[in-house]
Amino acid sequence: MSKALTLLLLLAMCVQVIKPLGCPGLRQRRDFWKIAVLAIVVMMLTVLVRP
């Protein structure tokens, strides 16, 4: 599950660089770093939740 989520967030970053998503806070190409920060936080949470 975590690998699928990682791939999904990586795909979202690539799409953001090519054509901005248009969501609030993601209206410009240079906002891809916000998705990267979200990806890091999600990965940290999955590591903490695992036993």
C-alpha positions in Angstrom: 0.0 0.0 0.0 2.8 2.4 0.8 4.5 1.8 -2.5 1.3 2.5 -4.4 0.8 5.8 -2.4 4.4 6.7 -3.1 3.9 6.2 -6.8 0.7 8.1 -6.8 2.3 11.1 -5.1 5.3 10.9 -7.5 2.9 10.9 -10.4 1.1 13.9 -9.0 4.5 15.8 -8.7 5.3 15.0 -12.4 1.9 16.2 -13.5 2.2 19.4 -11.5 5.5 20.2 -13.2 4.0 19.6 -16.7 0.6 21.1 -16.1 -0.5 22.6 -12.8 -3.3 20.8 -11.0 -5.3 24.0 -10.3 -6.2 23.0 -6.7 -5.9 25.8 -4.1 -2.2 26.1 -3.2 -1.2 24.2 -6.4 -1.8 26.7 -9.1 1.8 27.2 -10.3 4.4 24.8 -11.6 6.8 25.6 -8.8 4.4 24.4 -6.2 5.3 20.8 -6.7 7.4 20.9 -3.6 4.2 21.0 -1.5 3.3 17.6 -2.9 6.9 16.4 -2.0 6.4 17.6 1.6 3.1 15.8 1.8 4.7 12.6 0.5 7.4 12.8 3.2 4.8 13.3 5.9 2.7 10.4 4.6 5.8 8.1 4.5 6.7 9.1 8.1 3.2 8.3 9.2 3.2 4.8 7.5 6.5 4.0 9.2 5.1 5.1 12.6 1.9 3.1 12.2 3.7 -0.1 11.3 4.4 -2.4 14.2 
